[in-house]
Every structure is written in structure tokens, then in C-alpha cells.
Amino acid sequence: VDERRGRGGRCPAGPGAPTGAGQTIVVVTAYGAPFVANDLLIFDAGLGLPDPPHFRVETQHVPVSGDGSGFTYIWEVETDLDVQWAHAMAPDANIVVAVANTDDPANVAEVLREVLPKYPGAIVTQSFGADETGLAGDPTLPNTFEPLYLLSLLGGGTVLASSGDLGASNGTELEGISPSAMAAYPASDPLVLAVGGTEGN
């Protein structure tokens, strides 16, 4: 039995648990959060966590067309949430926030294109997705994102994506579409490690 594992076979915990030392986590988001660094300081103080060894916000430089949703507040919350819990799970990892100008796929792809080469071997985390197929799906997404994911993997990195918040139907019924089993992209991409079934305690 590996003594580094927590009680009951749960996530590693205690003095021997991995801390993310030597790793870089790239949190991919859109619009960003204007006070993300200060919000992380407050979060860390509440949990008694040290500052990350390196924290940087990388914004998109090359403008591309795509208006996006304009849901800036939702993305601010998502950005803070992703940064804070990435740091909580790996307190000794470097944190880089890659901020796309909008949540349009072309802008998200552009910020990945700009940021990933700077951080070879990084763990790339994405807490967003869209229907893989169906009426709300976009069949162009794999052609847009797969080359970027492959670039990360070839550099020794890992790409993560959330499998969604709305179960097997991915919320299709909320858009007036008949409920049907629906995977979310990019979690469904074969080059991406899908993460789901998580719950904060």
C-alpha cells in the first residue's frame, strides 16, 4: 500500500502528498477577472496556503474576430474559482492565467496559440465546453483546438477539460432541445483528459 495515499484510498494527503512542485498550471479562461491576484491572496489567507512560487496573467495580444457572449461576470467567477482551487490542490505549482479577449472559440484558440509555447510541459486546465454534436454543437471545434492540444502533448504537457455541470444530457433540454446523451467538447477530445464528478467540500 502506498503510504502517501490518504485514508480510505482517497486523494493523496499528508506530508508525503504531491504538491505540484516544479509544475506549471495554465488556467485557460475568457475575459479574465480584474482582481484575480488579490482574490487569490484572500483565498490563501483563509486556507493558510502559501503564495504560489510564480503567478502570472497572460492576456491575448493578437485580436481575432468573434464577439463572444459578453458574460464577463460569469467568467470572472470561473476564473477565480479555477485559479484558487488549482492552487489549493497544488500549492507549490506555478500558476499562469491565459486570458482570451472573449469566449468565442477563435479567441480561446488564439490565446492558447500564444501562451502554450511559453510553458512547455505545463498542465493546461479548461473549465468550459460546448455540445460535441447536435443542434448546439460546432463541428469545427476539433479542427480548431486539436492541433493546439497536440502541441501541448508533444511538449510533455497534459490538457484537462471539465466534462460539464449538467449531467449526461449536457443541459440540452435547457435550450428547448429534446434531452439526449451529449458529451461536451473539448472534454470529449481524445487528446484531452476529461474531469468530472468533482465536488468542493
C-alpha positions as CSV (number, residue, x, y, z in Angstrom):
1,V,0.0,0.0,0.0
2,D,1.3,3.4,-0.9
3,E,1.6,5.3,2.3
4,R,1.2,8.6,0.5
5,R,-2.4,7.9,-0.2
6,G,-5.0,9.4,2.1
7,R,-7.3,7.4,4.3
8,G,-9.8,5.2,2.5
9,G,-7.9,5.4,-0.8
10,R,-8.9,9.0,-1.4
11,C,-6.7,11.7,-2.9
12,P,-3.1,11.8,-1.6
13,A,-2.9,13.8,1.7
14,G,-0.4,14.5,4.4
15,P,3.4,15.1,4.4
16,G,4.1,12.8,1.5
17,A,1.4,14.1,-0.8
18,P,2.5,15.6,-4.1
19,T,2.3,19.4,-4.0
20,G,2.9,20.3,-7.7
21,A,6.4,21.5,-7.1
22,G,8.2,22.1,-10.3
23,Q,5.0,22.1,-12.3
24,T,3.2,24.9,-14.1
25,I,-0.6,25.0,-14.3
26,V,-2.0,27.1,-17.2
27,V,-5.6,28.1,-16.4
28,V,-7.4,29.0,-19.7
29,T,-10.2,31.4,-19.4
30,A,-12.0,34.2,-21.2
31,Y,-12.5,37.9,-20.2
32,G,-10.5,37.2,-17.0
33,A,-11.0,38.6,-13.6
34,P,-9.6,42.1,-12.8
35,F,-8.7,41.2,-9.2
36,V,-7.6,37.6,-9.6
37,A,-4.3,38.1,-7.9
38,N,-5.8,39.8,-4.9
39,D,-8.7,37.3,-4.7
40,L,-6.1,34.5,-4.6
41,L,-4.3,36.3,-1.7
42,I,-7.5,36.4,0.3
43,F,-8.3,32.8,-0.6
44,D,-4.9,31.7,0.5
45,A,-5.1,33.6,3.8
46,G,-8.4,31.9,4.6
47,L,-7.0,28.4,4.0
48,G,-3.5,29.1,5.3
49,L,-1.8,28.5,2.0
50,P,1.5,30.0,0.8
51,D,1.6,32.1,-2.3
52,P,2.3,30.2,-5.5
53,P,6.0,30.4,-6.3
54,H,5.1,32.1,-9.6
55,F,1.8,33.8,-10.6
56,R,1.3,35.5,-14.0
57,V,-1.6,36.6,-16.1
58,E,-1.0,36.3,-19.8
59,T,-3.5,38.2,-22.0
60,Q,-4.3,37.7,-25.7
61,H,-2.3,40.0,-27.9
62,V,-3.4,39.2,-31.4
63,P,-7.0,40.3,-31.9
64,V,-9.3,37.9,-33.9
65,S,-12.9,38.3,-34.9
66,G,-15.6,36.9,-32.6
67,D,-17.8,38.8,-30.3
68,G,-18.3,36.2,-27.6
69,S,-21.2,36.0,-25.1
70,G,-20.3,39.2,-23.1
71,F,-20.9,37.2,-19.9
72,T,-18.0,38.8,-18.2
73,Y,-19.2,38.3,-14.6
74,I,-19.7,34.6,-15.0
75,W,-16.2,34.3,-16.4
76,E,-14.8,36.4,-13.5
77,V,-16.2,33.9,-11.1
78,E,-15.0,31.0,-13.1
79,T,-11.5,32.4,-13.4
80,D,-11.2,33.0,-9.6
81,L,-12.7,29.5,-8.9
82,D,-10.3,27.8,-11.3
83,V,-7.2,29.7,-10.1
84,Q,-7.9,29.3,-6.4
85,W,-8.6,25.6,-6.5
86,A,-5.8,24.7,-8.8
87,H,-3.5,26.4,-6.3
88,A,-5.2,24.7,-3.3
89,M,-4.7,21.3,-4.9
90,A,-1.1,22.0,-6.0
91,P,0.2,24.8,-3.7
92,D,3.8,24.6,-4.9
93,A,2.9,24.8,-8.7
94,N,3.4,27.9,-10.7
95,I,0.0,29.4,-11.9
96,V,-0.4,31.1,-15.2
97,V,-3.8,32.5,-16.2
98,A,-4.3,32.6,-20.0
99,V,-7.0,35.1,-20.8
100,A,-8.8,35.2,-24.1
101,N,-10.3,38.5,-25.2
102,T,-13.7,36.8,-25.5
103,D,-15.2,33.3,-25.1
104,D,-15.6,32.9,-28.8
105,P,-13.7,29.8,-29.9
106,A,-11.4,31.7,-32.2
107,N,-10.2,33.9,-29.3
108,V,-9.7,31.0,-26.9
109,A,-7.7,29.2,-29.6
110,E,-5.6,32.3,-30.2
111,V,-4.7,32.7,-26.5
112,L,-3.7,29.0,-26.5
113,R,-1.6,29.6,-29.6
114,E,0.2,32.4,-27.9
115,V,0.7,31.0,-24.4
116,L,1.3,27.3,-24.8
117,P,4.7,27.6,-26.4
118,K,5.9,29.7,-23.5
119,Y,5.2,26.9,-21.0
120,P,6.2,23.5,-22.4
121,G,5.2,20.6,-20.2
122,A,2.5,22.6,-18.4
123,I,-0.8,21.2,-17.1
124,V,-3.4,23.0,-19.1
125,T,-6.9,23.3,-17.5
126,Q,-10.1,24.4,-19.2
127,S,-13.4,24.7,-17.4
128,F,-15.6,25.2,-20.4
129,G,-17.2,23.2,-23.1
130,A,-19.9,23.0,-25.7
131,D,-22.0,20.2,-27.1
132,E,-19.9,17.8,-29.1
133,T,-22.7,17.3,-31.7
134,G,-26.4,18.1,-32.1
135,L,-28.2,21.4,-32.8
136,A,-26.0,23.3,-30.4
137,G,-22.7,21.7,-31.5
138,D,-20.0,23.2,-33.5
139,P,-18.2,20.6,-35.8
140,T,-15.3,23.0,-36.4
141,L,-14.0,22.9,-32.9
142,P,-11.8,19.8,-33.2
143,N,-10.1,21.2,-36.2
144,T,-9.5,24.5,-34.3
145,F,-8.3,23.0,-31.0
146,E,-6.7,19.6,-31.7
147,P,-3.5,21.0,-33.2
148,L,-3.0,23.1,-30.1
149,Y,-3.6,20.2,-27.8
150,L,-1.2,18.1,-29.8
151,L,1.4,20.8,-29.5
152,S,1.0,20.7,-25.7
153,L,1.2,16.9,-25.5
154,L,4.3,16.8,-27.8
155,G,6.0,19.2,-25.4
156,G,5.3,16.9,-22.4
157,G,2.2,18.7,-21.2
158,T,-1.2,17.5,-20.1
159,V,-4.5,19.0,-21.2
160,L,-7.6,18.8,-18.9
161,A,-11.2,19.9,-19.6
162,S,-14.3,19.8,-17.5
163,S,-17.0,17.3,-18.6
164,G,-19.7,19.8,-17.8
165,D,-22.1,20.7,-15.0
166,L,-25.3,19.4,-16.4
167,G,-25.0,15.6,-16.5
168,A,-25.3,13.2,-19.4
169,S,-27.6,15.5,-21.4
170,N,-25.2,18.4,-21.1
171,G,-28.3,20.6,-20.5
172,T,-29.7,20.2,-24.0
173,E,-33.2,20.4,-22.5
174,L,-32.5,23.8,-21.1
175,E,-32.1,25.2,-24.7
176,G,-35.5,23.8,-25.8
177,I,-33.8,20.7,-27.4
178,S,-35.1,17.2,-26.6
179,P,-32.8,15.8,-23.8
180,S,-30.3,13.4,-25.3
181,A,-27.0,11.9,-24.2
182,M,-24.5,14.6,-25.1
183,A,-20.7,14.8,-24.5
184,A,-19.1,18.2,-24.1
185,Y,-16.1,19.3,-26.2
186,P,-13.2,19.7,-25.5
187,A,-13.6,17.1,-22.7
188,S,-14.5,14.5,-25.4
189,D,-11.4,15.1,-27.5
190,P,-9.1,12.1,-27.4
191,L,-6.1,14.3,-26.7
192,V,-7.8,15.7,-23.5
193,L,-8.2,14.2,-20.1
194,A,-11.9,14.8,-19.1
195,V,-12.5,15.7,-15.5
196,G,-16.0,15.3,-14.0
197,G,-17.9,14.2,-10.9
198,T,-15.9,16.6,-8.7
199,E,-17.3,18.4,-5.7
200,G,-15.9,21.0,-3.4
201,N,-16.0,20.3,0.3
